[in-house]
Amino acid sequence: MPFLTDDDRPLDELLLAQRPDDGHRFQVRAPFAYLDPVGGQRYEVPVQDAASSPGDAGDGAAGSDLASVPSALWGLIASYGRQSAPALLHDHRSAVAAGSATGGPPSRSAASTTGCSARRSASRGCRC
């Protein structure tokens, strides 16, 4: 999978913090990147500010709910696992596209395409 640590090693773990401690949002504690295998573009996912609460806007510190799974399906489908890195990439690129994260606002379609490409790479079957 084309997910890498910030020093270009294959990503073998995600360091996340649950915010608030009893909540359903997570913040990235160690940066990672996605290398698009088709276009060669590198997409960075930075560390999110632990001092910001998940509801804050402005720097993308709102965190992620990982893969949004309706609560009725929680017993069947986990919101975390192999899909966590693609979900975090998607959430960060969406924040960038909306202008609430650093990195300049690319088009929303660029964020959606990147997220779909990452999910397809992880699941080998995304039909987004």
C-alpha positions as CSV (number, residue, x, y, z in Angstrom):
1,M,0.0,0.0,0.0
2,P,1.4,3.4,-0.8
3,F,1.1,4.9,2.7
4,L,4.4,6.1,4.1
5,T,5.8,7.6,7.3
6,D,7.2,11.1,7.1
7,D,10.6,9.6,6.5
8,D,9.4,7.5,3.5
9,R,9.2,4.1,5.3
10,P,6.1,1.9,4.7
11,L,3.5,2.9,7.2
12,D,3.1,0.0,9.7
13,E,1.1,1.8,12.5
14,L,-1.1,4.9,12.9
15,L,-0.6,7.0,16.1
16,L,-3.9,8.5,17.0
17,A,-5.4,10.3,20.1
18,Q,-9.0,10.0,21.0
19,R,-10.5,13.4,21.5
20,P,-12.2,14.0,23.8
21,D,-11.0,10.9,25.7
22,D,-14.5,9.4,25.8
23,G,-15.5,10.7,22.4
24,H,-15.7,9.4,18.8
25,R,-13.2,11.7,17.2
26,F,-9.5,11.0,16.6
27,Q,-6.5,13.2,15.9
28,V,-3.3,12.2,14.1
29,R,-0.3,12.1,16.5
30,A,2.4,11.2,13.9
31,P,2.4,12.5,10.3
32,F,2.1,10.2,7.3
33,A,1.8,10.5,3.6
34,Y,0.0,8.8,0.7
35,L,1.9,8.3,-2.6
36,D,-0.5,8.1,-5.5
37,P,0.7,5.1,-7.5
38,V,-0.8,6.4,-10.7
39,G,0.2,10.1,-10.8
40,G,3.1,10.0,-8.3
41,Q,1.6,12.9,-6.3
42,R,2.5,12.9,-2.6
43,Y,-0.3,13.9,-0.1
44,E,0.8,14.7,3.5
45,V,-1.4,14.2,6.5
46,P,0.1,16.3,9.3
47,V,0.0,16.0,13.1
48,Q,-3.2,17.6,14.4
49,D,-2.9,20.0,17.3
50,A,-3.7,18.2,20.5
51,A,-4.6,21.6,22.2
52,S,-7.5,22.1,19.8
53,S,-10.8,20.5,20.6
54,P,-12.3,18.4,17.8
55,G,-15.0,21.0,17.2
56,D,-12.5,23.8,16.4
57,A,-12.0,24.8,12.8
58,G,-9.2,26.6,11.2
59,D,-6.2,24.2,11.1
60,G,-7.9,20.9,10.4
61,A,-7.6,19.9,14.1
62,A,-11.2,18.8,14.0
63,G,-9.9,15.3,13.8
64,S,-11.7,12.4,12.2
65,D,-14.4,9.9,13.0
66,L,-12.3,7.5,10.9
67,A,-14.6,5.7,8.6
68,S,-18.1,6.9,9.2
69,V,-20.2,3.9,10.0
70,P,-23.8,4.3,11.2
71,S,-24.1,3.3,14.8
72,A,-26.7,0.6,13.9
73,L,-23.9,-1.2,12.0
74,W,-21.2,-1.0,14.6
75,G,-21.6,-4.6,15.5
76,L,-21.0,-5.7,11.9
77,I,-18.5,-3.1,10.5
78,A,-15.7,-1.5,12.4
79,S,-14.9,2.2,11.8
80,Y,-11.2,1.4,12.2
81,G,-8.7,-1.1,10.7
82,R,-7.2,-1.2,7.2
83,Q,-9.5,1.7,6.2
84,S,-8.1,4.1,8.9
85,A,-5.3,5.6,6.9
86,P,-7.5,6.2,3.8
87,A,-10.2,7.7,6.0
88,L,-7.7,10.0,7.7
89,L,-6.3,11.1,4.3
90,H,-9.8,11.7,3.0
91,D,-10.8,13.8,6.1
92,H,-7.6,15.9,5.8
93,R,-7.9,16.5,2.1
94,S,-11.6,17.4,2.6
95,A,-10.5,19.9,5.2
96,V,-7.9,21.3,2.9
97,A,-10.5,21.6,0.1
98,A,-12.9,23.4,2.4
99,G,-10.1,25.8,3.3
100,S,-10.0,24.8,7.0
101,A,-6.6,23.2,6.9
102,T,-3.2,24.5,5.8
103,G,-1.9,23.7,2.4
104,G,-4.1,25.9,0.2
105,P,-7.6,25.0,-1.0
106,P,-7.6,22.7,-4.0
107,S,-10.9,21.8,-5.6
108,R,-13.3,19.5,-3.7
109,S,-13.2,17.1,-6.6
110,A,-9.4,16.7,-6.1
111,A,-10.0,15.8,-2.4
112,S,-12.7,13.3,-3.3
113,T,-10.6,11.7,-6.1
114,T,-7.6,11.3,-3.8
115,G,-9.7,9.8,-1.0
116,C,-11.3,7.4,-3.5
117,S,-8.0,6.4,-4.9
118,A,-6.6,5.7,-1.4
119,R,-9.7,3.7,-0.4
120,R,-9.5,1.7,-3.7
121,S,-5.9,0.9,-2.9
122,A,-6.8,-0.2,0.6
123,S,-9.9,-2.2,-0.3
124,R,-9.3,-3.2,-3.9
125,G,-12.9,-2.4,-4.8
126,C,-14.0,1.2,-4.0
127,R,-16.8,2.2,-6.4
128,C,-17.0,5.9,-5.2
